[in-house]
């Protein structure tokens, strides 16, 4: 049983998701606008951002699911 400490839950997973998702979007936009050698680098950056955003989304869903189970 979790005890109530009076502190709000940490926001780190949501901030991490936001950073990764923003990186993915910015990398995708940059890849479409810049010339060839840089577009490949921006595409790779976008791919890493998308992978990180998906991983952070999974972490957020798992943590919120565990928190919901504790309150039942």
N, C-alpha and C positions, 0 to 999 in steps of 0.2 A: 504494500500500500504506500503510495507516494504521500509525503507530507507537504503541506502548503508552507512555503517559505515567504510568501508575500512578494516575491520577485517575479516579473514577467518572464515567459520562456525566452530562451536565446533566439536572436534573429539571424545568427550566422548562416544557417542553411539557405535562407531566403536571399540574403545578400550575395552569397556565392552563386546561386542560381541566376540572379539578376546580372552579375558580372559576366558569367558565361554566356547567357542569352544575348546580352548586348554585344559581346565580342563576336558571336556568330553572325548577328545581323550586320554589324559594321564590316566584318570581313567579307560577307557576301556582297554588300553594296560596293565596297572598294574593289573586289575582284571583277565586278562588271564595269568599272569605270577606268581602271588603270591599264597601261599597256602590258603586253604578254609576260615578261619574266616576273613582274610584280603581281600580276593577277594570279599566278600559280601560288605564290607565297600567301597572298590574301585568301585564296581558296583553302589552303591548308590551315590557316588561322581560323577561318570560319568553321572548318570541319572539327578542329579541336574544341572550339567554343560550343558547337552543337553537341558534341560528345559530353563535354563537361556539364552543359545545361541539362541534358537528359539524366546524367548521373546524379546531379543535385536535385532534380525533380523526384527521382526515385527515393533519395534520402529524405526529402521533405514529406513525401507520402508515407513512408515507413514510420518516421518519427511522429507524424500526426495520428497515424493509425494506432501506434502504441500509446500515445497520450489519451486517445479516445477510449481505449480499452481499460486504462487505469482509472478513468472516471466512472466506469460502469459498475 
